[in-house]
Amino acid sequence: MRNTLIFCLAVFTLAGCTSSEEWHASTCQDFGFQPGTPQFNKCVADEERRAWEIVGDSWDLGTDTPTYTTCNTAGSTTRCTSY
């Protein structure tokens, strides 16, 4: 699960579709926080910190083993499977 989240965050960030900050801002809006409020800003910062805590030391770009990931989106939910 952790590697799947890492991959999905990397895909969205590297694809240029959205920055991690925009991704987390969207998440916080989904949680009901209003942009421009201190609570919204704290939520974005907390989400960014949590993402980096999940990635931790496992962010290894030097791996020689290929990983294949398939992502499917239904509505506003994206699920990825890596093998």
C-alpha positions, 0 to 999 in steps of 0.5 A: 500500500505504501509503495502504491501511494508513493508511486501515485504521488510521484506519477501525479507530480512528475506528470505535471498534472498537479503539484504536490501542494495542489494535490494536498490543497484539493484534498483539504478542500475535500475535507471541507477546509476553506482556502485562505484560512489558517486551518486550510493552510495547516491542513495542506502543511500536515498532508505534505508532511504526512506524504513525506513521512510515508515516503521516508527512506524508501524513496530509492530511485536506484532500484534495478527491479522494474515495478509495474503499476496499474491505476484505475479511477472510478469517480474521485477514487484512484486505486493503483496496484503494483507488481 
